[in-house]
Amino acid sequence: MIFASDNWTGASDRVAAALVEAAGARAPAYGNDPLTASVEAAFARVFERDVAVFFVATGTAANALALAQFGRPGGVVFCHRDAHIAVDEGGAPEFFGNGARLHRIDGADGKLHPADLAAAIALYPAEAVHHGQPVAVSISQLTEAGTAYEPTEIAALAAVAHGAGLPLHMDGARFGNAVAGLGVSPAEASWRAGVDVLSFGGSKNGCFAAEAVIFFDKAQARGFEFHRKRAGHLFSKSGFVSAQFSAYLADGHWLELAAHANAMASRLAAGITATPGASLAFEPDGNELFVVIPRELDARLRAAGAVYYEWSPEGLVERDRRGEFVAIRLVTSFRTRVEEVENFVRIISAVDA
């Protein structure tokens, strides 16, 4: 019963096979090979638009370098209070973004809301020299609460950002799970809703170490090659990343993987909802669940071999209940088995597994 993270899961069989095949090939270095060109074309088909695609090794690099493209000294990037770029990336966005400041904004269900974003941007008027200058807005899809922005919600935020002359960046570490859960096209969930640059995640959903920065306006990508090279993310043998993405995107494989992870999360959520004393902190839209359970149940689950992380209690467990209850995060993946979910549900239902 491994629900710690989708980062714990290996690669899909198709991606693994493609990587093995690439190991026996010879090709020009640094992305100047036919396979890389074909993958760039595949991304264009997926998004129904000509796009600029740049491979990097990690989601942190994708986010930090995407934002650095718009950064300048004294720049301010607006994001949710719990955004991965603000909480979990070791200052990389600030480091690569010319010392950018991250202005964190509260928001229910892990989401930014247009009025709050507009109010935050208004704190930095262009004529004020004593404060930073806005450079970008960043949202996460899925959010850090496991919820998903509907295209209309993205469009409303994009309208605020673009109205202030700011690009909209999307941290899409779990973009596949969001698209599969929303039942919309990748285009509808990104550029058609106003996203300018997407950090497209592959590693959590079936790849080894394959992430991409995707610009939906090629003019905005000018000079990004240098940012990537300077950060050490230009692969000499980029064909290994291309091979992964080639198999990952083919025939909608990436969405099949995400849909399975989502289905396992939905099954898990149903069992939790039916259990007295356990509750979901948020209604899940993908493959992440945030759950509040009694500490006694937490101990019983761990004794039975369940693996997951305790999560920050802020906002999830009231202060006067923290001695009795604990907030946990459960993440399913494309490798999660029905048996794992059923065993977990049996335990929380106090039925012998």
Order of alpha helices (4+ residues) and beta strands (2+ residues): alpha-alpha-beta-alpha-beta-alpha-alpha-beta-alpha-beta-alpha-beta-alpha-beta-beta-alpha-alpha-alpha-beta-beta-alpha-beta-beta-alpha
